[in-house]
């Protein structure tokens, strides 16, 4: 018998992954203690696009209707060339027979986190959330795992799940390597209070160019028409402060949007916010080590081109919750089920998240003119053929990969 089988499961980190896992377990009646180092929910918001399989998870958790009310649906996404213009447009409506959500939904993850927390409070009384509770160490012994808090408290649990991001204490305490690399350039995010739709932009898309490639997507703001987030690379040699200088940001936007015919009103692009961050491609060598388990950014990091990171974390949480409920409800041995979680989620991440996000980045920044033309023609031909477009979308929407992962025994 496990020493602490009836104690709450401990989840470290109250981001979207940790909150999704806590809510999933709480709706099944599993006791959970969710520990978050910060005094409240994270306000910084990078991820904001949700693919159909992720929306299906949120539908089961009872928050998707509110997400749709607050968010922006993007059934069509585009690929542009900075000089040649629109290359291709893909319509997720082609997948209406495979998902009740044939679109991407855009909603900043800070708003998602609030919806998840509110749902926990309203519908999952077995979940306790503690803010200002920094975990500084974790470990395991026969029959239980444990965490140590900054104030000196030590708490035991049947399992500890690290959902606390790239610097995960749980991952480091478990001795799990975080293999991969960091891109030399950083990504700069500009949030524009400017409507790009009249210029032919769909609610989501990508702009290819060897030096000035970018991603863009439409987000809800304080009122219509919302805001547009434009993400572009900053060379390694440029200091953060120089890249964030308002004049430099305006010059970069003129080089991207201005080249595409989007002139700033009054000569200045109206900016609601800017930020810059480093981008990693890393995957943990294991997602479970005994009773210490990883999910979300604690287990995998990737560039944001395609919106796979946040979606992958939510899908980790749904998969892991299913196993933990089975372990606690049916008293199934935890080793085989957590091994299955690792077999399902780690290869999924390498194939569907790492490979696709790296491919997307390299497609956008390709410098060989002949290769660029070949890829453009391939994309045009794929978008023009409904059967080929459907097959392409089943991959880029994560539907195929999620189904393949779930089928792994």
BELTAUR-V560550 format. One record per residue. N is the residue number from 1. RES is the residue in one small letter. OMEGA is omega in radians with two decimals (none if undefined). Layout:
BEGIN
n: [N;N]
res: [RES;RES]
omega: [OMEGA;OMEGA]
END
This chain:
BEGIN
n: [1;2;3;4;5;6;7;8;9;10;11;12;13;14;15;16;17;18;19;20;21;22;23;24;25;26;27;28;29;30;31;32;33;34;35;36;37;38;39;40;41;42;43;44;45;46;47;48;49;50;51;52;53;54;55;56;57;58;59;60;61;62;63;64;65;66;67;68;69;70;71;72;73;74;75;76;77;78;79;80;81;82;83;84;85;86;87;88;89;90;91;92;93;94;95;96;97;98;99;100;101;102;103;104;105;106;107;108;109;110;111;112;113;114;115;116;117;118;119;120;121;122;123;124;125;126;127;128;129;130;131;132;133;134;135;136;137;138;139;140;141;142;143;144;145;146;147;148;149;150;151;152;153;154;155;156;157;158;159;160;161;162;163;164;165;166;167;168;169;170;171;172;173;174;175;176;177;178;179;180;181;182;183;184;185;186;187;188;189;190;191;192;193;194;195;196;197;198;199;200;201;202;203;204;205;206;207;208;209;210;211;212;213;214;215;216;217;218;219;220;221;222;223;224;225;226;227;228;229;230;231;232;233;234;235;236;237;238;239;240;241;242;243;244;245;246;247;248;249;250;251;252;253;254;255;256;257;258;259;260;261;262;263;264;265;266;267;268;269;270;271;272;273;274;275;276;277;278;279;280;281;282;283;284;285;286;287;288;289;290;291;292;293;294;295;296;297;298;299;300;301;302;303;304;305;306;307;308;309;310;311;312;313;314;315;316;317;318;319;320;321;322;323;324;325;326;327;328;329;330;331;332;333;334;335;336;337;338;339;340;341;342;343;344;345;346;347;348;349;350;351;352;353;354;355;356;357;358;359;360;361;362;363;364;365;366;367;368;369;370;371;372;373;374;375;376;377;378;379;380;381;382;383;384;385;386;387;388;389;390;391;392;393;394;395;396;397;398;399;400;401;402;403;404;405;406;407;408;409]
res: [x;x;x;x;x;x;x;x;x;x;x;x;x;x;x;x;x;x;x;x;x;x;x;x;x;x;x;x;x;x;x;x;x;x;x;x;x;x;x;x;x;x;x;x;x;x;x;x;x;x;x;x;x;x;x;x;x;x;x;x;x;x;x;x;x;x;x;x;x;x;x;x;x;x;x;x;x;x;x;x;x;x;x;x;x;x;x;x;x;x;x;x;x;x;x;x;x;x;x;x;x;x;x;x;x;x;x;x;x;x;x;x;x;x;x;x;x;x;x;x;x;x;x;x;x;x;x;x;x;x;x;x;x;x;x;x;x;x;x;x;x;x;x;x;x;x;x;x;x;x;x;x;x;x;x;x;x;x;x;x;x;x;x;x;x;x;x;x;x;x;x;x;x;x;x;x;x;x;x;x;x;x;x;x;x;x;x;x;x;x;x;x;x;x;x;x;x;x;x;x;x;x;x;x;x;x;x;x;x;x;x;x;x;x;x;x;x;x;x;x;x;x;x;x;x;x;x;x;x;x;x;x;x;x;x;x;x;x;x;x;x;x;x;x;x;x;x;x;x;x;x;x;x;x;x;x;x;x;x;x;x;x;x;x;x;x;x;x;x;x;x;x;x;x;x;x;x;x;x;x;x;x;x;x;x;x;x;x;x;x;x;x;x;x;x;x;x;x;x;x;x;x;x;x;x;x;x;x;x;x;x;x;x;x;x;x;x;x;x;x;x;x;x;x;x;x;x;x;x;x;x;x;x;x;x;x;x;x;x;x;x;x;x;x;x;x;x;x;x;x;x;x;x;x;x;x;x;x;x;x;x;x;x;x;x;x;x;x;x;x;x;x;x;x;x;x;x;x;x;x;x;x;x;x;x;x;x;x;x;x;x;x;x;x;x;x;x;x;x;x;x;x;x;x;x;x;x;x;x]
omega: [3.10;-3.10;-3.01;-3.04;-3.10;3.08;3.08;2.91;3.12;3.02;-3.13;3.11;-3.11;2.93;-3.12;-3.13;-3.14;3.13;3.09;3.12;-3.14;3.14;3.13;3.13;-3.12;3.11;3.07;3.10;-3.13;3.07;-3.08;2.94;-3.12;-3.07;3.13;-3.09;-3.10;-3.13;3.12;3.13;-3.14;3.11;3.13;-3.02;3.08;3.13;-3.11;-3.08;-3.05;-3.13;-3.08;-3.13;3.12;3.10;3.08;3.06;-3.13;3.04;3.11;-3.13;3.02;-3.13;-2.99;3.14;3.10;3.06;-3.14;3.11;-3.08;-2.97;-3.14;3.10;3.13;3.12;-3.10;2.98;-2.94;2.92;3.13;2.88;-3.04;-3.09;-3.01;3.11;-3.05;3.12;-3.06;3.03;-3.10;-3.07;3.13;3.03;3.08;-3.10;-3.05;3.11;-3.10;-3.08;3.04;-3.10;-3.10;3.13;2.87;3.04;-3.11;3.09;-3.07;-3.02;3.03;3.08;3.06;-3.12;3.12;3.10;3.14;-3.13;3.11;3.13;3.07;-3.12;-3.06;-2.91;-3.07;-3.08;3.12;-3.13;3.02;3.13;3.10;3.03;-3.10;-3.12;-3.07;3.08;-3.10;3.12;3.09;3.13;-3.14;3.06;3.14;3.04;3.13;2.98;-3.13;2.99;3.01;-3.13;-3.10;-3.14;3.10;3.13;3.04;-3.04;3.12;-3.11;3.06;3.11;3.03;-3.13;3.10;3.07;-2.95;2.95;-2.95;-3.11;-3.03;3.05;-3.14;3.14;-3.13;3.14;3.13;-3.13;-3.13;3.13;-3.13;-2.96;3.08;-3.06;3.08;3.11;-3.12;3.11;3.02;3.11;3.08;-3.13;3.04;3.11;-3.01;2.99;-3.04;-3.10;3.13;-3.10;3.13;3.13;3.07;-3.11;2.97;-3.10;3.11;3.09;-3.04;3.14;-3.10;3.04;-3.11;-3.09;-3.01;3.09;-3.09;2.96;3.12;2.96;-3.01;-3.14;3.03;3.07;3.12;3.11;3.13;0.09;-3.09;-3.13;3.11;3.09;3.10;-3.10;-3.14;-3.05;3.02;-3.11;-3.09;-3.08;-3.09;3.12;-3.13;-3.10;3.12;-3.14;-3.10;3.09;-3.06;3.13;3.13;3.11;3.12;3.13;3.13;3.14;3.06;3.13;3.14;-3.07;3.14;3.10;-3.11;3.03;3.12;-3.11;3.13;3.10;-3.12;3.10;-3.11;3.07;-3.10;-3.05;3.05;-3.12;2.99;3.06;-3.12;-3.14;3.08;-3.04;-3.07;2.96;-3.07;3.08;3.08;-3.13;2.99;3.07;3.09;3.09;-3.05;-3.12;3.06;-2.96;-3.13;3.05;3.10;-3.06;3.04;-3.10;-3.07;3.08;3.10;3.07;-2.98;-3.04;-3.07;3.11;-3.03;-3.01;3.13;3.11;3.12;3.12;3.10;3.12;2.98;-3.06;-3.13;3.14;-3.11;3.14;3.12;-3.13;-3.09;3.08;3.14;3.14;-3.04;-3.10;-3.04;-3.08;3.08;3.08;-3.03;-3.06;-3.12;-3.11;3.11;3.00;3.12;3.05;3.13;-3.13;3.14;-2.93;-3.10;3.08;3.06;-3.10;-3.14;-3.07;-2.97;-3.08;-3.10;-3.04;-3.11;-3.12;3.07;3.11;-3.14;-3.14;-3.09;3.07;-3.10;-3.01;-3.12;-3.07;-3.13;-3.08;-3.13;3.12;3.12;3.14;-3.14;-3.13;3.10;3.14;3.11;3.13;3.12;-3.11;3.13;-3.12;-3.08;-3.10;-3.07;-3.14;3.11;3.13;3.13;3.12;3.11;-3.10;3.08;3.06;-3.05;3.10;-3.13;-3.10;-3.12;-3.05;3.13;3.12;3.11;3.13;-3.12;-3.11;-3.13;-3.09;none]
END
